[in-house]
Amino acid sequence: FFFLMIRRPPRSTPLYSSAASDVYKRQLSLFDSEIARLTAIEGRISEISDYIDINWVRVKSDKLRESLIKEIQRWIGKYSSYLRDDLTKKLANLQEFTRDVEEGIKLMPESTETPEEKAQLDRIMNLLRDMKEVYEMSKKELQNKPVSYTHLT
């Protein structure tokens, strides 16, 4: 198996391994979980009253509460921005890949008599192979538990 390696032409777009994809999905899931955790903490902090009585001392807590909420919202914004930017990049890459495949398929040679025509047909076959692999990988990922982008506001 390892002795016979056929060199394939470079792909038009890099495809990720399943293991890398799993790690990546876990990271995104952790981000989503962290946003949910911070949102829950923000809710608990916002319920704190303006004054807290500790024995005979009354502490004014509104400034601390506002400061904590502001910091939590800043972190939620960072996590949300990362998820949003990541999703935007993925969609842009997929759109570019689809456009490349569409353009490549339009250039179908009339015959395969010349080396150029054979090379063009080979490029088209590679594009179709890549498209099928991306489709199968996407289908598999969607059938598994997909990452929930619930915090992209």
C-alpha positions in Angstrom: 0.0 0.0 0.0 2.7 2.5 1.0 5.0 1.5 -1.8 2.7 2.4 -4.6 1.9 6.0 -4.4 0.4 7.8 -7.4 1.0 11.5 -7.5 -2.2 13.4 -8.0 -2.2 16.9 -9.5 -2.7 19.7 -7.0 -6.3 20.3 -6.0 -8.0 23.5 -6.9 -9.0 23.9 -3.3 -7.5 22.3 -0.2 -9.7 19.7 1.5 -9.4 19.0 5.2 -9.0 15.7 6.8 -11.8 14.3 8.9 -9.6 14.4 12.1 -8.8 18.1 11.5 -12.5 18.7 10.8 -13.5 17.0 14.1 -11.0 19.1 16.1 -12.2 22.3 14.4 -15.8 21.5 15.1 -14.9 20.8 18.8 -13.2 24.2 18.9 -16.2 26.0 17.4 -18.5 24.1 19.8 -16.4 25.2 22.7 -16.7 28.8 21.6 -20.4 28.5 21.4 -20.5 26.9 24.8 -18.4 29.7 26.3 -20.7 32.3 24.8 -23.7 30.5 26.4 -21.8 30.4 29.8 -20.9 34.1 29.6 -24.5 35.0 28.7 -25.8 33.0 31.7 -23.2 34.8 34.0 -24.3 38.1 32.5 -27.9 37.3 33.4 -27.0 36.5 37.0 -24.9 39.6 37.4 -27.7 41.8 36.0 -30.0 40.5 38.7 -27.7 41.9 41.5 -29.4 44.9 43.2 -27.8 48.3 43.3 -27.0 48.0 47.0 -25.8 45.0 48.9 -26.1 45.0 52.7 -23.3 43.2 54.5 -24.1 43.2 58.2 -24.3 46.9 59.1 -22.5 48.1 55.9 -24.4 49.0 52.7 -22.3 48.6 49.5 -23.2 50.3 46.3 -22.7 47.7 43.6 -24.2 49.3 40.5 -20.8 50.5 39.1 -19.2 47.1 39.7 -22.2 45.3 38.1 -22.1 47.6 35.0 -18.3 47.1 34.7 -18.6 43.3 34.9 -21.5 43.3 32.4 -19.5 45.5 30.0 -16.5 43.2 30.3 -18.6 40.1 29.7 -20.3 41.7 26.7 -16.8 42.5 25.3 -15.8 38.8 25.6 -19.1 37.6 24.1 -18.5 40.0 21.2 -15.0 38.6 20.6 -16.3 35.0 20.6 -19.3 36.0 18.4 -17.0 37.9 16.0 -14.7 34.9 15.6 -17.7 32.6 14.9 -19.2 35.1 12.4 -15.9 35.7 10.7 -15.2 32.0 10.5 -18.6 31.3 9.0 -18.2 34.2 6.5 -14.8 32.9 5.4 -16.1 29.3 4.9 -19.1 30.5 2.9 -16.8 32.7 0.7 -14.4 29.8 0.2 -17.3 27.6 -0.8 -18.7 30.2 -3.2 -15.2 30.7 -4.8 -14.8 26.9 -5.1 -18.2 26.6 -6.7 -17.4 29.4 -9.1 -14.1 27.8 -10.1 -15.9 24.5 -10.8 -18.6 26.2 -12.8 -16.0 28.0 -14.9 -13.9 24.9 -15.3 -16.8 22.8 -16.5 -17.7 25.3 -19.2 -14.3 24.7 -20.8 -15.1 21.2 -21.9 -12.8 20.3 -24.9 -14.4 19.2 -28.2 -12.1 16.1 -28.3 -9.1 14.6 -26.6 -6.8 14.4 -29.5 -4.2 17.1 -28.5 -2.2 17.2 -25.3 -3.9 20.5 -24.4 -7.3 19.0 -24.8 -6.4 16.0 -22.7 -4.9 18.3 -20.0 -8.1 20.4 -20.0 -10.2 17.2 -19.7 -8.0 16.1 -16.8 -8.5 19.5 -15.1 -12.3 19.2 -15.5 -12.2 15.6 -14.1 -10.2 16.9 -11.1 -12.7 19.7 -10.5 -15.5 17.2 -10.6 -13.7 14.9 -8.2 -13.0 17.8 -5.8 -16.7 18.9 -6.0 -17.8 15.4 -5.2 -15.4 15.1 -2.2 -16.6 18.5 -0.9 -20.2 17.5 -1.3 -19.7 14.1 0.4 -17.7 15.8 3.3 -20.3 18.4 3.7 -23.1 15.9 3.7 -21.3 13.8 6.3 -20.7 16.8 8.5 -24.3 17.9 8.3 -25.6 14.4 9.2 -23.4 14.3 12.3 -24.1 16.8 15.0 -23.5 20.1 13.3 -22.0 23.0 15.2 -24.7 25.4 16.3 -24.1 29.0 15.4 -26.6 30.3 17.9 -24.6 33.3 19.0 -23.8 35.1 15.8 -25.7 38.3 16.7 
